[in-house]
């Protein structure tokens, strides 16, 4: 699959905008659009984040120092820089604030309900901790919303073709063996879908990009040897409030 835009924009949620950046700054260009926030790349990160915010027409961008945990934080303003909270999920009810998850094989899982959006960073450790199901449950409880009112999107990420875990017996719970598609290979998209649906999300409200980041040259991939990061962003539309 060749993507001819700097962004993949899934037609997902009526109340929100959602976009996935590619590794290129413009169609046909070789310049990298890297959103890694490593210390040596701070200036480049902030410049590319500003471009991302402008391109999507957002008032602000909020991100995280992602640590493969299950902490979830609420944001209502931009926070890029050294003060980004250490967490792996964020949510907002403030229109125009983009929630950014940075990736290089991990899933970004976007959740949306009327007046509310969330974005989750889910690597295999996040699946082991059931971050998708836990986050959905917390949002339902906090805002008193039925899970049936949520929509979800699983971004480009490591596909079952390339998700090899030779130490899975020590790393994964036994129930994950139902998602082994070939020796040592797992469908983590299906794991996340199962965790969300088990928490009450309607299967028809779930969309999976189906793009493997290791296979696709359009995205950064840690397993392919890339050090950069692309991003998935979601925001409530400004005209929704």
C-alpha positions in Angstrom: 0.0 0.0 0.0 1.4 3.4 -1.0 0.1 6.4 0.9 0.2 9.6 -1.2 -0.4 12.0 1.7 1.6 13.0 4.8 -1.4 11.7 6.7 -3.7 8.7 6.8 -7.1 10.0 7.9 -9.6 7.2 8.8 -13.3 8.2 8.3 -14.0 7.3 11.9 -16.1 9.4 14.2 -18.6 12.2 13.5 -17.6 14.2 16.6 -13.8 13.9 16.1 -11.0 14.2 13.7 -8.3 11.5 13.6 -5.1 11.4 11.6 -2.0 9.2 11.4 1.2 10.8 10.3 3.5 9.0 7.8 7.3 9.2 7.9 7.4 11.7 5.0 6.7 15.4 5.2 4.9 15.6 1.9 3.9 13.3 -1.0 6.9 12.1 -3.0 9.4 13.9 -0.6 12.3 12.2 1.1 12.4 14.5 4.1 11.6 12.6 7.3 8.6 13.7 9.4 10.0 12.3 12.7 8.0 12.9 15.9 10.6 11.2 18.2 11.1 13.4 21.4 14.5 12.1 22.3 16.6 14.8 24.0 18.9 15.2 21.0 15.9 15.7 18.7 13.8 18.1 20.8 14.0 21.0 18.3 13.0 18.7 15.4 10.2 17.2 17.4 8.7 20.5 18.4 9.0 21.8 14.9 7.3 18.8 13.4 4.6 18.8 16.2 3.9 22.4 15.3 3.5 21.4 11.7 1.2 18.6 12.7 -1.0 20.9 14.9 -1.2 23.5 12.0 -2.0 20.9 9.4 -4.9 19.4 11.4 -6.3 22.8 12.4 -5.9 22.3 16.2 -5.6 24.8 19.0 -3.1 22.6 20.9 -1.4 19.2 21.0 -1.0 17.1 24.1 1.4 14.1 24.5 2.9 11.8 26.9 6.2 10.3 28.1 5.1 6.8 27.2 6.4 4.1 29.6 4.4 0.9 28.7 2.2 1.2 31.8 -1.5 1.7 32.2 -1.8 5.2 33.8 -4.4 7.4 32.2 -4.5 11.2 32.4 -7.0 13.9 31.5 -5.8 17.0 29.6 -7.4 20.2 28.5 -4.5 22.1 27.0 -1.2 21.6 25.1 1.7 20.2 27.1 4.5 19.3 24.7 8.0 19.5 26.1 9.6 18.4 29.4 6.4 18.6 31.3 4.6 15.9 29.4 3.1 13.4 32.0 4.5 9.9 32.3 1.5 7.8 31.2 0.2 5.7 28.3 -3.3 7.0 27.8 -4.9 10.4 27.7 -8.4 11.8 27.3 -10.2 15.1 26.9 -13.5 16.8 26.7 -12.0 20.0 25.3 -12.5 20.6 21.6 -9.5 21.5 19.5 -6.9 19.8 21.8 -5.2 17.0 19.9 -4.2 13.9 21.8 -1.0 12.5 20.4 0.4 9.0 20.7 3.8 8.4 19.1 4.6 5.0 17.6 7.1 2.7 15.9 5.2 -0.6 16.0 3.0 -0.2 19.1 -0.7 0.4 18.6 -2.5 3.7 19.1 -6.1 2.9 20.0 -8.5 5.9 19.6 -11.7 5.9 21.6 -14.5 8.4 20.9 -18.0 9.1 22.3 -20.1 12.2 22.1 -18.1 15.0 23.8 -15.2 12.8 24.6 -12.0 11.4 23.0 -9.1 9.3 24.2 -5.9 7.9 22.8 -4.0 4.9 24.2 -0.4 3.7 23.6 -0.7 -0.1 23.5 2.4 -2.2 23.0 2.4 -5.9 23.9 2.9 -4.9 27.5 -0.2 -2.8 27.3 -2.1 -5.7 26.0 -0.8 -7.9 28.8 -2.1 -5.3 31.3 -5.4 -5.0 29.4 -5.0 -1.3 28.9 -7.7 -1.2 26.1 -10.3 -2.8 28.3 -9.3 -0.9 31.5 -9.3 2.5 29.8 -12.7 1.9 28.2 -14.1 0.8 31.6 -12.7 3.9 33.3 -14.1 6.3 30.8 -17.5 4.6 31.0 -17.5 4.9 34.8 -16.2 8.5 35.0 -18.6 9.9 32.4 -21.4 7.5 32.9 -21.5 6.5 29.3 -22.4 3.0 28.0 -19.6 1.3 26.1 -22.1 0.9 23.3 -21.8 4.6 22.7 -18.1 4.4 22.0 -16.3 4.0 18.7 -12.7 2.7 18.4 -9.9 2.7 15.9 -6.7 0.7 16.0 -3.9 2.4 14.1 -1.1 1.0 11.8 1.1 -1.1 14.1 2.9 -4.4 14.2 0.8 -6.9 12.2 0.3 -10.7 12.8 2.7 -11.3 9.9 5.6 -9.7 11.9 4.5 -9.9 15.6 7.0 -12.6 16.6 7.4 -13.3 20.3 9.8 -16.2 20.9 9.5 -15.8 24.7 5.7 -15.6 24.7 5.3 -18.4 27.3 7.0 -16.0 29.8 5.6 -12.8 28.5 2.0 -13.5 27.6 -1.0 -14.8 29.7 -2.2 -18.2 28.6 -5.4 -16.8 27.0 -3.3 -15.1 24.4 -2.4 -18.4 22.8 -5.9 -18.2 21.1 -4.4 -15.4 19.0 -1.3 -17.2 17.8 -1.6 -17.3 14.0 1.7 -19.2 13.3 4.6 -20.4 15.4 5.5 -17.6 17.8 3.4 -15.0 15.9 0.4 -13.3 17.4 -2.4 -11.1 16.1 -2.2 -8.2 18.6 -4.9 -6.3 16.7 -7.3 -9.2 17.5 -6.1 -9.2 21.2 -7.0 -5.5 21.5 -10.3 -6.0 19.7 -11.2 -8.8 22.1 -10.2 -6.7 25.1 -12.5 -3.8 23.9 -15.4 -6.0 22.9 -15.2 -7.9 26.2 -15.7 -4.6 28.0 -18.9 -3.9 26.0 -17.7 -2.1 22.8 -19.9 -3.0 19.9 -17.9 -5.0 17.3 -19.5 -2.8 14.6 -18.0 0.3 16.2 -14.5 -1.0 15.9 -12.2 -0.2 12.9 -8.7 -1.7 12.4 -6.4 -0.1 9.9 -4.8 -3.5 9.1 -1.5 -1.9 8.1 1.7 -3.6 9.5 4.3 -1.0 10.3 7.2 -3.4 9.8 6.0 -4.3 6.3 5.0 -0.8 5.2 7.7 1.7 4.3 5.2 4.5 5.0 5.7 4.3 8.8 8.6 4.0 11.3 9.2 0.6 12.7 11.4 -0.3 15.6 11.5 -3.9 14.4 12.8 -2.8 11.1 15.5 -0.8 12.8 14.1 2.7 12.7 14.7 5.2 15.5 12.0 7.7 14.5 8.3 7.9 15.5 5.1 8.6 13.7 2.0 9.7 15.5 -1.7 9.1 15.8 -3.8 12.2 16.8 -7.4 12.5 17.7 -9.3 15.7 18.7 -12.9 16.8 19.3 -14.0 19.0 16.4 -14.2 22.6 17.4 -17.8 22.9 16.2 -18.9 20.2 18.6 -18.8 22.5 21.7 
